């Protein structure tokens, strides 16, 4: 795709997300969600391969169903209350339907089955946009909806964490592993959304940093399967050293940055007298830890059965434009934990 239309589509994504942040009308938020969806579809199908077209079609059909649910929720709310203001939605029925529609847009369990198939069919650049930037608009609507049933979000979050950990155990494709990782991390986010929006915002920010760094890392390495990670040491030794740290940060191990969101979520659940969900979430996180360790092992402790000189043509260029954003996001995804107390104080104001 030519850089100019690609830039216009990305700017449309950003602009629609910003407009949703300042919108309070049911119909306007639906329109901006549609603009957000339409802008990302050409980016997904830009490779014009059959698998990309199939994944884009699946994504389009899924998003149409989610948009129809949200539109039905908005019309139901107007019929019951006569009010177009999304911040004053008082009826539980339209709010619940809107939450389910947004859950389908985000790929939360049990409506998650489209996420691995779509991410597997598109390239890593489009997958990065789909896993980070495209999720912001539905999440902003989540923040705007009032009177959300906490039990509904807690159920969606627990199912997403369990499915995200369980589904990634037997995967060898890196894009499917990242898809299940995204499902699990969205579960951590929605679980704490109603109980503490400030903590949910920090969880989202750290997730965006970690996911961006991992996608950029795999794109720079030009790998798509776990078996291809054995070439990492000979192609880029420094990246092979950083990669296990990024994956363990995604898993939530201390003292890396990914430990902070899980720690804050479990602490808030304990403060609200919800020890059983906290225990279930902590145990489900061990499932995700297994396949993160599997990828880290394949990347850091295995070598490709070929001489290093044979792999020289495939070594990444030092002038690759991905190196600078990868450096910034990787450092943040690994070393952000000491700044978490300062962030908590800032957001608690």
HULINNOR-V56623 format. One record per residue. N is the residue number from 0. RES is the residue in three letters. PHI is phi in radians with two decimals (999 if undefined). BURIAL is 1 if it has 16 or more other ideal C-beta (glycine too) atoms within 10 Angstrom, else 0. Layout:
n:N res:RES phi:PHI burial:BURIAL
n:N res:RES phi:PHI burial:BURIAL
This chain:
n:0 res:UNK phi:999 burial:0
n:1 res:UNK phi:-1.15 burial:0
n:2 res:UNK phi:-1.06 burial:0
n:3 res:UNK phi:-1.16 burial:0
n:4 res:UNK phi:-1.12 burial:0
n:5 res:UNK phi:-1.11 burial:0
n:6 res:UNK phi:-1.13 burial:0
n:7 res:UNK phi:-1.11 burial:0
n:8 res:UNK phi:-1.18 burial:1
n:9 res:UNK phi:-1.15 burial:0
n:10 res:UNK phi:-1.12 burial:0
n:11 res:UNK phi:-1.13 burial:0
n:12 res:UNK phi:-1.06 burial:1
n:13 res:UNK phi:-1.16 burial:0
n:14 res:UNK phi:-1.14 burial:0
n:15 res:UNK phi:-1.11 burial:1
n:16 res:UNK phi:-1.15 burial:1
n:17 res:UNK phi:-1.15 burial:0
n:18 res:UNK phi:-1.17 burial:1
n:19 res:UNK phi:-1.11 burial:1
n:20 res:UNK phi:-1.10 burial:0
n:21 res:UNK phi:-1.82 burial:0
n:22 res:UNK phi:-1.72 burial:1
n:23 res:UNK phi:-2.22 burial:0
n:24 res:UNK phi:-1.78 burial:0
n:25 res:UNK phi:-1.00 burial:1
n:26 res:UNK phi:-1.20 burial:0
n:27 res:UNK phi:-1.17 burial:1
n:28 res:UNK phi:-1.10 burial:1
n:29 res:UNK phi:-1.12 burial:1
n:30 res:UNK phi:-1.11 burial:1
n:31 res:UNK phi:-1.21 burial:1
n:32 res:UNK phi:-1.10 burial:1
n:33 res:UNK phi:-1.18 burial:1
n:34 res:UNK phi:-1.06 burial:1
n:35 res:UNK phi:-1.06 burial:1
n:36 res:UNK phi:-1.21 burial:1
n:37 res:UNK phi:-1.13 burial:0
n:38 res:UNK phi:-1.21 burial:1
n:39 res:UNK phi:-1.50 burial:1
n:40 res:UNK phi:-1.12 burial:1
n:41 res:UNK phi:-1.09 burial:0
n:42 res:UNK phi:-1.18 burial:1
n:43 res:UNK phi:-1.31 burial:1
n:44 res:UNK phi:-1.69 burial:1
n:45 res:UNK phi:-1.23 burial:1
n:46 res:UNK phi:-1.31 burial:1
n:47 res:UNK phi:1.07 burial:0
n:48 res:UNK phi:-1.51 burial:0
n:49 res:UNK phi:-1.03 burial:0
n:50 res:UNK phi:-1.21 burial:0
n:51 res:UNK phi:-1.18 burial:1
n:52 res:UNK phi:-1.14 burial:0
n:53 res:UNK phi:-1.10 burial:1
n:54 res:UNK phi:-1.12 burial:1
n:55 res:UNK phi:-1.13 burial:1
n:56 res:UNK phi:-1.11 burial:0
n:57 res:UNK phi:-1.06 burial:1
n:58 res:UNK phi:-1.12 burial:1
n:59 res:UNK phi:-1.11 burial:1
n:60 res:UNK phi:-1.12 burial:0
n:61 res:UNK phi:-1.11 burial:1
n:62 res:UNK phi:-1.19 burial:1
n:63 res:UNK phi:-1.13 burial:0
n:64 res:UNK phi:-1.11 burial:0
n:65 res:UNK phi:-1.12 burial:1
n:66 res:UNK phi:-1.15 burial:1
n:67 res:UNK phi:-1.13 burial:0
n:68 res:UNK phi:-1.13 burial:1
n:69 res:UNK phi:-1.19 burial:1
n:70 res:UNK phi:-1.15 burial:1
n:71 res:UNK phi:-1.13 burial:0
n:72 res:UNK phi:-1.12 burial:1
n:73 res:UNK phi:-1.16 burial:1
n:74 res:UNK phi:-1.19 burial:0
n:75 res:UNK phi:-1.13 burial:1
n:76 res:UNK phi:-1.12 burial:1
n:77 res:UNK phi:-1.17 burial:0
n:78 res:UNK phi:-1.17 burial:0
n:79 res:UNK phi:-1.44 burial:0
n:80 res:UNK phi:-1.99 burial:0
n:81 res:UNK phi:1.25 burial:0
n:82 res:UNK phi:-2.10 burial:0
n:83 res:UNK phi:-1.60 burial:0
n:84 res:UNK phi:-1.37 burial:0
n:85 res:UNK phi:-1.25 burial:1
n:86 res:UNK phi:-1.34 burial:0
n:87 res:UNK phi:-1.96 burial:0
n:88 res:UNK phi:-1.24 burial:1
n:89 res:UNK phi:-1.92 burial:0
n:90 res:UNK phi:-1.47 burial:0
n:91 res:UNK phi:-1.22 burial:0
n:92 res:UNK phi:-1.12 burial:0
n:93 res:UNK phi:-1.13 burial:1
n:94 res:UNK phi:-1.15 burial:1
n:95 res:UNK phi:-1.14 burial:1
n:96 res:UNK phi:-1.12 burial:1
n:97 res:UNK phi:-1.12 burial:1
n:98 res:UNK phi:-1.11 burial:1
n:99 res:UNK phi:-1.16 burial:1
n:100 res:UNK phi:-1.12 burial:1
n:101 res:UNK phi:-1.20 burial:1
n:102 res:UNK phi:-1.10 burial:1
n:103 res:UNK phi:-1.17 burial:1
n:104 res:UNK phi:-1.12 burial:1
n:105 res:UNK phi:-1.44 burial:1
n:106 res:UNK phi:1.44 burial:1
n:107 res:UNK phi:-1.34 burial:1
n:108 res:UNK phi:-1.19 burial:1
n:109 res:UNK phi:-1.60 burial:0
n:110 res:UNK phi:-1.90 burial:1
n:111 res:UNK phi:-1.89 burial:1
n:112 res:UNK phi:-1.10 burial:0
n:113 res:UNK phi:-1.35 burial:1
n:114 res:UNK phi:-1.14 burial:1
n:115 res:UNK phi:-1.08 burial:1
n:116 res:UNK phi:-1.20 burial:1
n:117 res:UNK phi:-1.24 burial:1
n:118 res:UNK phi:-1.13 burial:1
n:119 res:UNK phi:-1.20 burial:1
n:120 res:UNK phi:-1.55 burial:1
n:121 res:UNK phi:-1.93 burial:1
n:122 res:UNK phi:-1.40 burial:1
n:123 res:UNK phi:-1.21 burial:1
n:124 res:UNK phi:-1.14 burial:1
n:125 res:UNK phi:-1.17 burial:1
n:126 res:UNK phi:-1.12 burial:1
n:127 res:UNK phi:-1.10 burial:1
n:128 res:UNK phi:-1.12 burial:1
n:129 res:UNK phi:-1.19 burial:1
n:130 res:UNK phi:-1.53 burial:1
n:131 res:UNK phi:-2.16 burial:1
n:132 res:UNK phi:-1.15 burial:1
n:133 res:UNK phi:-1.26 burial:1
n:134 res:UNK phi:-1.39 burial:1
n:135 res:UNK phi:-1.18 burial:1
n:136 res:UNK phi:-1.09 burial:1
n:137 res:UNK phi:-1.07 burial:1
n:138 res:UNK phi:-1.21 burial:1
n:139 res:UNK phi:-1.11 burial:1
n:140 res:UNK phi:-1.14 burial:1
n:141 res:UNK phi:-1.01 burial:1
n:142 res:UNK phi:-1.15 burial:0
n:143 res:UNK phi:-1.43 burial:1
n:144 res:UNK phi:-1.22 burial:1
n:145 res:UNK phi:-1.61 burial:0
n:146 res:UNK phi:0.97 burial:0
n:147 res:UNK phi:-1.32 burial:1
n:148 res:UNK phi:-1.20 burial:0
n:149 res:UNK phi:-1.09 burial:0
n:150 res:UNK phi:-1.14 burial:0
n:151 res:UNK phi:-1.12 burial:1
n:152 res:UNK phi:-1.16 burial:1
n:153 res:UNK phi:-1.13 burial:1
n:154 res:UNK phi:-1.17 burial:1
n:155 res:UNK phi:-1.06 burial:1
n:156 res:UNK phi:-1.16 burial:1
n:157 res:UNK phi:-1.11 burial:1
n:158 res:UNK phi:-1.10 burial:1
n:159 res:UNK phi:-1.16 burial:1
n:160 res:UNK phi:-1.13 burial:1
n:161 res:UNK phi:-1.19 burial:1
n:162 res:UNK phi:-1.18 burial:1
n:163 res:UNK phi:-1.10 burial:1
n:164 res:UNK phi:-1.33 burial:1
n:165 res:UNK phi:-1.26 burial:1
n:166 res:UNK phi:-1.22 burial:1
n:167 res:UNK phi:-1.52 burial:1
n:168 res:UNK phi:-1.16 burial:0
n:169 res:UNK phi:-1.85 burial:0
n:170 res:UNK phi:-1.67 burial:1
n:171 res:UNK phi:-2.00 burial:0
n:172 res:UNK phi:-1.48 burial:0
n:173 res:UNK phi:-1.14 burial:1
n:174 res:UNK phi:-1.20 burial:1
n:175 res:UNK phi:-1.23 burial:1
n:176 res:UNK phi:-1.10 burial:1
n:177 res:UNK phi:-1.16 burial:1
n:178 res:UNK phi:-1.15 burial:1
n:179 res:UNK phi:-1.18 burial:1
n:180 res:UNK phi:-1.11 burial:1
n:181 res:UNK phi:-1.11 burial:1
n:182 res:UNK phi:-1.06 burial:1
n:183 res:UNK phi:-1.14 burial:1
n:184 res:UNK phi:-1.20 burial:1
n:185 res:UNK phi:-1.13 burial:1
n:186 res:UNK phi:-1.12 burial:1
n:187 res:UNK phi:-1.09 burial:1
n:188 res:UNK phi:-1.20 burial:1
n:189 res:UNK phi:-1.22 burial:1
n:190 res:UNK phi:-1.10 burial:1
n:191 res:UNK phi:-1.76 burial:1
n:192 res:UNK phi:-1.05 burial:1
n:193 res:UNK phi:-1.37 burial:1
n:194 res:UNK phi:-1.23 burial:1
n:195 res:UNK phi:-2.70 burial:1
n:196 res:UNK phi:-1.05 burial:0
n:197 res:UNK phi:-1.13 burial:1
n:198 res:UNK phi:-1.16 burial:1
n:199 res:UNK phi:-1.07 burial:1
n:200 res:UNK phi:-1.15 burial:1
n:201 res:UNK phi:-1.21 burial:1
n:202 res:UNK phi:-1.04 burial:1
n:203 res:UNK phi:-1.12 burial:1
n:204 res:UNK phi:-1.09 burial:0
n:205 res:UNK phi:-1.21 burial:1
n:206 res:UNK phi:-1.07 burial:1
n:207 res:UNK phi:-1.08 burial:1
n:208 res:UNK phi:-1.12 burial:1
n:209 res:UNK phi:-1.16 burial:1
n:210 res:UNK phi:-1.16 burial:1
n:211 res:UNK phi:-1.07 burial:1
n:212 res:UNK phi:-1.13 burial:1
n:213 res:UNK phi:-1.21 burial:1
n:214 res:UNK phi:-1.10 burial:1
n:215 res:UNK phi:-1.11 burial:1
n:216 res:UNK phi:-1.11 burial:1
n:217 res:UNK phi:-1.18 burial:1
n:218 res:UNK phi:-1.19 burial:1
n:219 res:UNK phi:-1.20 burial:1
n:220 res:UNK phi:-1.39 burial:1
n:221 res:UNK phi:1.04 burial:0
n:222 res:UNK phi:-2.09 burial:1
n:223 res:UNK phi:-2.29 burial:1
n:224 res:UNK phi:-2.25 burial:0
n:225 res:UNK phi:-1.13 burial:1
n:226 res:UNK phi:-1.14 burial:0
n:227 res:UNK phi:-1.37 burial:1
n:228 res:UNK phi:-1.28 burial:1
n:229 res:UNK phi:-1.16 burial:1
n:230 res:UNK phi:-1.49 burial:1
n:231 res:UNK phi:-1.14 burial:1
n:232 res:UNK phi:-1.12 burial:1
n:233 res:UNK phi:-1.37 burial:1
n:234 res:UNK phi:-1.47 burial:1
n:235 res:UNK phi:-2.70 burial:1
n:236 res:UNK phi:-1.07 burial:0
n:237 res:UNK phi:-1.18 burial:0
n:238 res:UNK phi:-1.12 burial:1
n:239 res:UNK phi:-1.15 burial:1
n:240 res:UNK phi:-1.35 burial:0
n:241 res:UNK phi:-1.36 burial:1
n:242 res:UNK phi:-1.01 burial:1
n:243 res:UNK phi:-1.05 burial:1
n:244 res:UNK phi:-1.16 burial:1
n:245 res:UNK phi:-1.12 burial:1
n:246 res:UNK phi:-1.18 burial:1
n:247 res:UNK phi:-1.22 burial:1
n:248 res:UNK phi:-1.18 burial:1
n:249 res:UNK phi:-1.06 burial:1
n:250 res:UNK phi:-1.25 burial:1
n:251 res:UNK phi:1.61 burial:1
n:252 res:UNK phi:-1.55 burial:1
n:253 res:UNK phi:-1.30 burial:0
n:254 res:UNK phi:-1.68 burial:0
n:255 res:UNK phi:-1.50 burial:1
n:256 res:UNK phi:-1.12 burial:1
n:257 res:UNK phi:-1.16 burial:1
n:258 res:UNK phi:-1.25 burial:1
n:259 res:UNK phi:-1.09 burial:1
n:260 res:UNK phi:-1.08 burial:1
n:261 res:UNK phi:-1.16 burial:1
n:262 res:UNK phi:-1.10 burial:0
n:263 res:UNK phi:-1.17 burial:1
n:264 res:UNK phi:-1.15 burial:1
n:265 res:UNK phi:-1.13 burial:1
n:266 res:UNK phi:-1.14 burial:0
n:267 res:UNK phi:-1.15 burial:1
n:268 res:UNK phi:-1.12 burial:1
n:269 res:UNK phi:-1.17 burial:0
n:270 res:UNK phi:-1.16 burial:0
n:271 res:UNK phi:-1.67 burial:0
n:272 res:UNK phi:1.01 burial:0
n:273 res:UNK phi:-2.17 burial:1
n:274 res:UNK phi:-1.25 burial:0
n:275 res:UNK phi:-1.14 burial:0
n:276 res:UNK phi:-1.04 burial:1
n:277 res:UNK phi:-1.12 burial:1
n:278 res:UNK phi:-1.16 burial:0
n:279 res:UNK phi:-1.10 burial:0
n:280 res:UNK phi:-1.18 burial:1
n:281 res:UNK phi:-1.14 burial:0
n:282 res:UNK phi:-1.22 burial:0
n:283 res:UNK phi:-1.19 burial:1
n:284 res:UNK phi:-1.14 burial:1
n:285 res:UNK phi:-1.17 burial:0
n:286 res:UNK phi:-1.12 burial:1
n:287 res:UNK phi:-1.13 burial:1
n:288 res:UNK phi:-1.04 burial:1
n:289 res:UNK phi:-1.08 burial:0
n:290 res:UNK phi:-1.34 burial:1
n:291 res:UNK phi:-1.14 burial:1
n:292 res:UNK phi:-1.13 burial:0
n:293 res:UNK phi:-1.10 burial:1
n:294 res:UNK phi:-1.18 burial:1
n:295 res:UNK phi:-1.11 burial:1
n:296 res:UNK phi:-1.14 burial:0
n:297 res:UNK phi:-1.12 burial:1
n:298 res:UNK phi:-1.53 burial:1
n:299 res:UNK phi:-1.80 burial:1
n:300 res:UNK phi:-2.15 burial:0
n:301 res:UNK phi:-2.18 burial:0
n:302 res:UNK phi:-2.20 burial:0
n:303 res:UNK phi:-1.34 burial:1
n:304 res:UNK phi:-1.35 burial:0
n:305 res:UNK phi:-2.73 burial:0
n:306 res:UNK phi:-1.11 burial:0
n:307 res:UNK phi:-1.09 burial:0
n:308 res:UNK phi:-1.12 burial:0
n:309 res:UNK phi:-1.25 burial:0
n:310 res:UNK phi:-1.76 burial:0
n:311 res:UNK phi:-1.04 burial:0
n:312 res:UNK phi:-1.13 burial:0
n:313 res:UNK phi:-1.73 burial:0
n:314 res:UNK phi:-1.23 burial:0
n:315 res:UNK phi:-1.21 burial:0
n:316 res:UNK phi:-1.32 burial:0
n:317 res:UNK phi:-1.25 burial:0
n:318 res:UNK phi:-1.63 burial:0
n:319 res:UNK phi:-1.11 burial:0
n:320 res:UNK phi:-1.18 burial:0
n:321 res:UNK phi:-1.42 burial:0
n:322 res:UNK phi:-1.17 burial:0
n:323 res:UNK phi:-1.21 burial:0
n:324 res:UNK phi:-1.09 burial:0
n:325 res:UNK phi:-1.14 burial:1
n:326 res:UNK phi:-1.09 burial:0
n:327 res:UNK phi:-1.15 burial:0
n:328 res:UNK phi:-1.21 burial:1
n:329 res:UNK phi:-1.17 burial:1
n:330 res:UNK phi:-1.09 burial:0
n:331 res:UNK phi:-1.16 burial:1
n:332 res:UNK phi:-1.25 burial:1
n:333 res:UNK phi:-1.80 burial:1
n:334 res:UNK phi:-2.03 burial:0
n:335 res:UNK phi:-1.49 burial:1
n:336 res:UNK phi:-1.04 burial:1
n:337 res:UNK phi:-1.08 burial:0
n:338 res:UNK phi:-1.56 burial:0
n:339 res:UNK phi:-1.07 burial:1
n:340 res:UNK phi:-1.02 burial:0
n:341 res:UNK phi:-1.14 burial:0
n:342 res:UNK phi:-1.11 burial:1
n:343 res:UNK phi:-1.11 burial:0
n:344 res:UNK phi:-1.14 burial:0
n:345 res:UNK phi:-1.15 burial:0
n:346 res:UNK phi:-1.34 burial:0
n:347 res:UNK phi:-1.39 burial:0
n:348 res:UNK phi:-1.20 burial:0
